[in-house]
Amino acid sequence: MEITPVKKVNAVDQVFDQICRLLINNTWKAGDKLPSESELADTFMVSRITIRQVLQKLKALGMIETHNGSGSYVRQVSPADSLQDLMPLMYIGQTSQLHIFQFREVIEAESARIAAPLAAEKELLILSGITDDMRMDAGRDSIHDFAEDDLKFHSRIVEMTENPLLIKAYTILLPVLEESMKSVVEKMRFAGLEYHVRILQAMKDHNATLAESLMREHIHKNYNYFPRDSKIHLQ
């Protein structure tokens, strides 16, 4: 990729954009040492102060790391890392149940579709065990334990996708999902168990279309039990 001299107006942003492109297209790979401030300043035809501001911005975003006496290096970054920024947003005000159900319907239905063909015997045994635990929870009339195992079942299916972005997003929102699940089970009690049994069988059959359809239908039932403006109160 060709580096071009930048205009003095918004020099920091222009240099930052060019370096980002160099990182994205792997011209500078994870672990590579960046040129010195002087070399970068000469290359971009800007001041060292501008370069220093760009490097500070890249460091703040976690794209590079600086070693004292050694210089700056490209960090090994997973795209999933940026999803951590979702967490503060979930604690601003109260979260809508409707939005949680929509999130779950999108993520969990798609996860069931992806995971079904990949389902290994070990994972299916874990899902079967969780389903058995839910039966016992219902038999003991334990709403609290049922809600915990219910979420474990859904979380396991997301993990079975082996997709780091889906897993990270779901993991970050677990505190919100936990509170939502408690509210759902309190209202619906053990009605979801039948769907879990059917979803489990679809997973065992590696039937992606059926697993997705059942998961979507299962979650969509929640809409009937809560008004659109119902809120989640995080503990």
Secondary structure by P-SEA (a helix, b strand, c coil): cbbbbbcccaaaaaaaaaaaaaaaacccccccccccaaaaaaaacccaaaaaaaaaaaaaaccccccccbbbbbccccccccccccccccccccccaaaaaaaaaaaaaaaaaaacccccaaaaaaaaaaaaaaaaaaaaccaaaaaaaaaaaaaaaaaacccaaaaaaaaaaaaaaaaaaaaaaaaccccaaaaaaaaaaaaaaccaaaaaaaaaaaaaaaaaccccccccccc
